[in-house]
Each structure stands twice: as C-alpha cells, then as structure tokens.
Amino acid sequence: MAWTIWQGLRMKEDLLGSEMEQELDVRAMPIRRAVFWLVVGLALLIASSRILVWGAVEIAHGFGVSDLIVGLTVVAVGTSLPELASSIIATRKGEHDIALGNILGSNLFNTLAVVGIAGTIHPMPVGPEVFTRDMLVMAVLTLLLFVFGYGFRGPGRINRIEGSILLVCYLGYTAYLLTTILA
C-alpha cells in the first residue's frame, strides 16, 4: 500500500480523476436515485453471496469435499466473477489500469481485510496445508505477476502470453487441488 501511495504521489496530474469528473458531468444522477441503487446493489450482493456459499458448501459436503477446497475453488471463482466481468469491460474500453487495480484490490481486500475481520471475530484453526501449499502458491504467483507487470518490457505491460501463463498456473493449481481431493 505504501508503494502504491508513493507511486500516486509521484504522478504530476491525476488522469483518472479528471476523466471521472468528465464522466460524472455527462452522466449525472440524482442523489436519491444513486442511494437507492447502491442499497439495492448491496442487498443483492449480500443475498447472492450467501446463496453461493451455502450452495457450494452443501454440494461439497455431499461429495465429501473439505471446506478449504470449496473455499479455494468454487467460492473463490464465484466471488471473483464480478471482478472478472468488470475487468473485461474495462479492458475492452481501454481502461487497463482499472482492470488490474480491480483484481489486485479485490484480492488484497479479501486476503487481508476479510480474513482479518473473520479471524478477529472468531479465531479459527488453519491446517498446515494452507501454509505449505496455498500460501506458497499465492506468494509465487504474486511475484510472477509483479515480474510480468514490471520486469520485461517496462512497467505496465502484461501481454497475452503472460496472461495465458497466469491462467494456466491457476488451472494447474485448481487441477492439483482436485486431484488431491479425489486421491
């Protein structure tokens, strides 16, 4: 976070801020209507996330799958689908920084804030496989993303090959999780 703030302070002008102001001037919405849609959206988000988690847990328990594997696969994909959709839309509009910021911000928030809040409310045991397998994979993929984003062709460039490598890594990790369940 400190590095992100430092990068933001180094910029001479806020291109995103000025672009957002122009967009808001074009698409003005009354405050009551905006609050209404905010409340509706939050209510639907909470309800749909509950349904997703309950359904995934029930199906997994029916097949004898652990809660950890359900969280790492089904629930992770389901909760990341909104970010994926908005990132695809942002990328098609040429807003690549929003796409990347959306994914990274969501993952940082989920990893640090959600797990931190849940652990503060009710401490939970963590299996050793989380530290030996899952945290290691997350650290390596985070480092790989950083290298792709800042290493080869200058800052801010992730091409299709690198994106494909990241996707194959995710699919391989998911396949590995599934094979450990079925074995």
N, C-alpha and C positions, 0 to 999 in steps of 0.2 A: 504494500500500500504506500509506503514511504517513497519507493522508487516511482510509482505512478504519479504521486503528487509532485515529485521533483520534475518529472517529465512535463507535466501540465504547466508548471510554473515557468519552465524554460521557453514555452511557446510564446511568440510575440503577440499573436492575435488568436481569439477563440473562434475558429471557423465553424465549429458545430453550434456554438451559442448563437452566432449571428444567423446561421441557417435556420435554427429552430425559431428564432424570433420572426423571421420572414414567413415560415410555415404557419406559425400561430396567428399572424396577421391575416393570412389568407383563409385559414380555417378556424375562425373564432367560434366558440361555443359558449352559451350562457352557463354561468356557474352552477345553477341548479341542475341543469341537464348533465353537466360534466360530473357532478357529485352523484347523481342518480346512476349513471353508467359505471362509475367507479364502484359504488356499492353493489350493483348487480354483478359486475365482473368479479369482485372479491367473493361474493356469496357463491357464484358458480364455480370459481376456482377451489374454494374450500370443499364444497359438496363433491365435485368431481374427483378431487384428490383423495377424499375419504373413500369414495366408491372404488377407485383404483386400488388403493392399498388393501381394503377389506377383501375385494375380489381376488387380488393376487395372492394374498396370504391364504385364503380359503382353498384356492386351486392348488397352491404349493403344498399345503398340509395334506390335501387329498392325495397327492403324488408322493408324499413323504420327503419333501424338499425342505431344507433348513431355511429359517427366516433370513439369515445372512445372504444366502444365494439369491433369494427372492429380492432382497434389497439391492444387491449388486447387479441384477439383470432386469427383471420385469419392472420394478418400481423405478429404478434409475432411468430406464428408457421412457417410461410413461411420464415421469415428471420432467424430463428434458425435451419432450416433443414440442411444447410451446416455444422453447428457446430455439429449437431446430427450425420450426416454421418461421419464426420472426427473423432468424439469421438468414434463411434462404431468401426471404423477401428483401431484407436489407442488402444482401449481396447482389440480387438482381437489379436493385436500384442504384448500385454502385456505392453503397454505404458500408464498405468493408470493415471500417473501424467499429461500427455499431454491432456488426455480426460477431466480431471477435470479442469485443467488450461484453456483449450479452452472454456469450458462452463462458468466458472466464469469470465474469462477475457472478453469474449464477452458480458456477461450480465452487467458487471461493465462499460464497454465502452459504451454500448447502453444506460444504465441508466444515467450515469454521463456526458459523453462527447457529445453524440448525442443530448440528451435533453438540455444540457447546451448550445451547439452551436446554436441549433434551437431557444432557448429562448433568446439568445443574439442577434441573427439576427432579430427576430420578436417576441417580448413578446406576450404570449398567455394566455387567461383566463383558469384556471383549476377549474373544477367542484368540489364541496365538496365531492362527492363520491370517488374521487381519493384519498383524504386524509383519509377518514373514512373507506373505503373498500379496495382499491387496495394497498395503501402503508402499511396498517396494515397486509394484507395477505403476501406481499413481505417481510416485516420485520420478521414475524413469520416463514415463510419458510426458510429464510436465517439463522435464529437462529437454526431452526431444522436441516438444512444441516450442520451447524457448530457442533452441538451436535453429529450428526451421524458420522461426519468425525473425531472428536477428543474426543468423550465422552465415548464410551462403551468399545471397545477393543483396545484402544491405537490409536495413531494418524495414519491417512491414511487408515482407513478401513471403507468402506461402502458396506454392503452385499446386497444380493438380496431382503431380506425382507425390509430393509431400503429404497432401491431404489424403491421398489414397493409402499411403503408408500408415498414417494415423488411423484410418478406418480399418485397415487390415489388422493393425495391432488390437483395436477394440474387438473386432470379430474373433481374433485368435484368443484373446483373453476370455471372452464370453464362451467360446467353444471349450477352452480349458476348464472353466468353471463347470460347464455342463458335463464334461467327461468325468470330472471328479465326483459329481453327484451320482452319475449312472454307474460308476465303477464300484 
